[in-house]
């Protein structure tokens, strides 16, 4: 499963991406991009997660990628870098952790 995280510049979300990828035990590839560049990396993306710092752009992102599910990351889960909880939200949205 290919997960894209989108935030303001891709920095703090990059740390979360690494934690999520590790926690998924090889089931997911997780990449983080800034709002200015995410459109260049949509190929093979299964879901996009929007960071809390740009949640005001959620609808804009959702409209731009109509064929890819988009979720907003819970600010508390993001702030605590709770990779497990965020991955479980993704799995729930896409129908289970084995949905590859």
VOBA-1610 file (N, C-alpha, C; in pm, whole numbers, padded with zeros to 5 digits, always signed):
BEGIN
Unk+00085-00116+00000Unk+00000+00000+00000Unk+00090+00123+00000Unk+00056+00219-00083Unk+00134+00342-00093Unk+00056+00457-00031Unk+00115+00516+00073Unk+00052+00624+00147Unk+00132+00752+00126Unk+00062+00861+00097Unk+00127+00991+00085Unk+00079+01080+00199Unk+00175+01143+00266Unk+00145+01243+00367Unk+00175+01379+00307Unk+00083+01472+00325Unk+00104+01608+00272Unk+00098+01705+00389Unk+00200+01790+00397Unk+00201+01892+00501Unk+00254+02022+00441Unk+00290+02115+00524Unk+00333+02245+00475Unk+00461+02234+00394Unk+00565+02174+00451Unk+00692+02164+00380Unk+00745+02021+00372Unk+00679+01926+00436Unk+00722+01787+00429Unk+00823+01745+00534Unk+00862+01836+00621Unk+00968+01805+00718Unk+00918+01722+00836Unk+00833+01777+00920Unk+00786+01704+01037Unk+00710+01579+00995Unk+00641+01587+00885Unk+00566+01472+00837Unk+00660+01363+00788Unk+00779+01399+00748Unk+00879+01300+00707Unk+00914+01205+00821Unk+00921+01259+00943Unk+00949+01174+01060Unk+00833+01078+01084Unk+00711+01127+01070Unk+00594+01042+01088Unk+00590+00933+00980Unk+00624+00970+00857Unk+00625+00873+00747Unk+00719+00756+00779Unk+00836+00787+00830Unk+00932+00681+00865Unk+00878+00590+00974Unk+00814+00650+01075Unk+00756+00570+01184Unk+00643+00481+01132Unk+00559+00536+01046Unk+00447+00458+00991Unk+00498+00342+00907Unk+00599+00369+00824Unk+00654+00264+00739Unk+00713+00152+00824Unk+00786+00189+00928Unk+00846+00089+01017Unk+00736+00008+01088Unk+00637+00077+01140Unk+00530+00009+01212Unk+00450-00085+01121Unk+00438-00052+00994Unk+00360-00136+00901Unk+00428-00268+00868Unk+00554-00281+00910Unk+00631-00404+00888Unk+00632-00446+00742Unk+00660-00351+00655Unk+00674-00380+00512Unk+00546-00379+00432Unk+00433-00358+00496Unk+00305-00357+00424Unk+00279-00225+00352Unk+00346-00118+00397Unk+00320+00015+00341Unk+00449+00087+00304Unk+00439+00163+00199Unk+00541+00261+00164Unk+00478+00395+00195Unk+00546+00476+00276Unk+00491+00604+00319Unk+00588+00714+00283Unk+00542+00810+00206Unk+00624+00923+00163Unk+00557+01053+00204Unk+00639+01152+00241Unk+00588+01282+00282Unk+00631+01388+00181Unk+00537+01476+00148Unk+00564+01585+00055Unk+00500+01712+00105Unk+00557+01823+00064Unk+00499+01952+00094Unk+00383+01981+00000Unk+00300+02075+00038Unk+00183+02112-00041Unk+00222+02158-00181Unk+00338+02216-00195Unk+00381+02269-00325Unk+00424+02159-00423Unk+00451+02039-00373Unk+00507+01936-00461Unk+00427+01806-00470Unk+00327+01788-00387Unk+00260+01658-00381Unk+00199+01616-00515Unk+00151+01711-00594Unk+00087+01679-00722Unk+00183+01609-00820Unk+00312+01626-00800Unk+00412+01563-00887Unk+00440+01418-00850Unk+00377+01369-00744Unk+00410+01235-00692Unk+00287+01148-00669Unk+00184+01165-00745Unk+00058+01094-00722Unk+00051+00953-00781Unk+00145+00918-00866Unk+00141+00787-00931Unk+00148+00674-00828Unk+00055+00581-00838Unk+00046+00462-00753Unk+00014+00491-00606Unk-00036+00609-00574Unk-00073+00642-00436Unk-00212+00586-00407Unk-00224+00514-00295Unk-00352+00454-00257Unk-00436+00546-00169Unk-00370+00631-00090Unk-00442+00722+00000Unk-00350+00839+00033Unk-00412+00954+00055Unk-00339+01075+00093Unk-00386+01118+00231Unk-00289+01146+00318Unk-00319+01196+00452Unk-00270+01340+00460Unk-00359+01428+00504Unk-00328+01570+00512Unk-00292+01606+00656Unk-00176+01669+00672Unk-00129+01709+00804Unk-00215+01820+00864Unk-00221+01825+00997Unk-00306+01924+01064Unk-00270+02068+01030Unk-00143+02095+01002Unk-00103+02232+00975Unk-00159+02287+00844Unk-00208+02200+00757Unk-00270+02247+00631Unk-00411+02191+00614Unk-00475+02157+00723Unk-00610+02100+00713Unk-00708+02194+00645Unk-00677+02324+00646Unk-00763+02420+00576Unk-00758+02399+00425Unk-00660+02322+00376Unk-00650+02293+00232Unk-00702+02153+00197Unk-00764+02086+00294Unk-00816+01951+00275Unk-00908+01942+00154Unk-01008+02027+00145Unk-01104+02022+00034Unk-01037+02047-00100Unk-00943+02139-00102Unk-00868+02168-00225Unk-00790+02046-00272Unk-00725+01978-00179Unk-00649+01857-00212Unk-00744+01748-00259Unk-00853+01729-00185Unk-00951+01627-00221Unk-01006+01649-00362Unk-01036+01774-00395Unk-01087+01806-00528Unk-00982+01784-00637Unk-00855+01808-00604Unk-00747+01794-00702Unk-00716+01649-00734Unk-00745+01559-00641Unk-00713+01416-00660Unk-00839+01332-00645Unk-00938+01362-00721Unk-01072+01303-00707Unk-01074+01150-00699Unk-00979+01083-00758Unk-00981+00937-00760Unk-00900+00871-00648Unk-00843+00950-00557Unk-00763+00897-00447Unk-00830+00937-00315Unk-00851+00843-00224Unk-00908+00879-00093Unk-00816+00977-00019Unk-00876+01074+00049Unk-00801+01174+00125Unk-00857+01179+00266Unk-00767+01171+00365Unk-00805+01181+00505Unk-00724+01292+00571Unk-00783+01353+00671Unk-00712+01451+00752Unk-00656+01379+00874Unk-00530+01403+00906Unk-00468+01338+01022Unk-00515+01408+01149Unk-00560+01330+01244Unk-00602+01382+01373Unk-00484+01458+01437Unk-00505+01583+01478Unk-00395+01662+01535Unk-00330+01600+01659Unk-00407+01532+01741Unk-00349+01470+01861Unk-00261+01351+01822Unk-00308+01270+01728Unk-00228+01155+01682Unk-00102+01204+01610Unk-00117+01314+01534Unk-00003+01371+01463Unk+00098+01426+01563Unk+00051+01504+01659Unk+00139+01567+01757Unk+00218+01468+01840Unk+00157+01353+01868Unk+00225+01250+01945Unk+00297+01150+01855Unk+00293+01173+01724Unk+00356+01084+01625Unk+00310+00940+01645Unk+00178+00922+01666Unk+00121+00791+01692Unk+00099+00717+01560Unk+00207+00661+01508Unk+00204+00592+01380Unk+00104+00477+01378Unk+00094+00405+01488Unk+00002+00292+01495Unk-00143+00337+01476Unk-00184+00438+01550Unk-00322+00486+01540Unk-00352+00543+01402Unk-00257+00614+01344Unk-00279+00672+01211Unk-00289+00561+01107Unk-00203+00461+01117Unk-00212+00347+01024Unk-00343+00272+01040Unk-00389+00256+01163Unk-00516+00187+01184Unk-00631+00265+01119Unk-00625+00397+01122Unk-00725+00479+01054Unk-00721+00454+00903Unk-00600+00445+00849Unk-00584+00417+00705Unk-00640+00279+00673Unk-00604+00180+00752Unk-00652+00043+00728Unk-00805+00038+00733Unk-00863+00108+00830Unk-01010+00112+00841Unk-01071+00174+00716Unk-01012+00281+00668Unk-01064+00351+00551Unk-01056+00265+00425Unk-00949+00190+00412Unk-00926+00111+00290Unk-00969-00035+00302Unk-01023-00073+00417Unk-01077-00208+00427Unk-00987-00312+00484Unk-00898-00276+00575Unk-00814-00375+00643Unk-00669-00362+00608Unk-00582-00408+00700Unk-00439-00388+00682Unk-00379-00475+00571Unk-00449-00574+00527Unk-00396-00658+00419Unk-00441-00612+00281Unk-00503-00497+00275Unk-00546-00439+00147Unk-00425-00377+00079Unk-00352-00456+00001Unk-00230-00408-00063Unk-00252-00388-00211
//
